[in-house]
Amino acid sequence: MINALLKIEIGIDPTLVDIAGIEVTWHGVFTALAVIAGVAIAAWLGRRMGYSEDMIYNAALALVIGGIIGARGLYVIENWSDFENDLGEIFSLNAGGISIYGALIGGAIGGLGYGYFAKVPNITRAIDIGAIGAIMGMAIGRFGDIINGEHFAESTGLPWGVVYTDPNSPAFPLRLDPQHPAVAYELIGDLFIFLALVVIYTRLPRAGVTFFAWIFLYGLLRFWVSFLRLDEEILLGLTTAQVIALAAMPIGLGGVVYLLRTPPPEERAERERESRFAHEEGSTFDEPAASEPPAAEQPAAEQPAEEPQA
């Protein structure tokens, strides 16, 4: 039995306010705050790296647009049965319903696309910065999911659990037993990943390591948290998020190992220059000195003829 003192009842209406038929939801508010926080962190780090304001905010705009499209798109694909009879609901973003992995994939495509066409310098360091901002944005966005109650989880066997008591919550009609606060677990995990990425970014100057560490760590977190969620299974008892996580983790770990074992391009170029210089110096010392051509023989000076003796 769940101890009543640790049964967390969430009775907040998912809709914050309804103005002339336009709903402002907690999910939408925290999504906006997540974007603002993520962009602010990335912009602060970007300025310290010498990126211009225009470049920072153009990249952020491309990333946000790509992230929104990807987040909603993958969610719609995963839950197509909820939209096939009312396609207009696809665009009801304020009502909730996004896929974090869709946001990551779409945001990465948007940000990298901008970086490629705008020829952003040191793009690997730029994606490190983007990863740090993104994970904080993901953590903040999860507050909206907790209030909304749209992600259902297994009944808890631990001394804590959540119950949604507001009639407008998606979880309320199901009358679920106290369930694992799986989304809260992910929020806490996101914050730990944020701290880990900050340490990696400041202690390991190799560009790209932070980005690939983010891919690996979030994949690991999401894979295990998803066992507690009641999401649709698509392959071998695994959900879409878990399948993506299994594909992402080797990429992330492999990227970290490769970058840590391989010197950066500048260092490789310097080593190549030193190697060529050493080779040329060695060749100079090994070759015998060229012998000087023999001096042209001078004709012997003519001796004055001896005068005949008287």
JOGI-V992381 format. One record per helix or strand. SS is the DSSP state (a for helix, b for strand). FROM is the first residue (numbers start at 1). LEN is the number of residues. If there is no record, write none. Layout:
BEGIN
ss;from;len
SS;FROM;LEN
SS;FROM;LEN
END
This chain:
BEGIN
ss;from;len
a;4;3
b;7;4
b;15;5
b;22;4
a;26;23
a;53;26
a;80;3
a;87;5
a;93;3
a;100;18
a;123;26
b;153;1
b;155;1
b;161;4
a;172;3
b;179;1
a;182;22
a;209;20
b;229;1
b;233;3
b;238;2
a;240;22
a;265;22
END
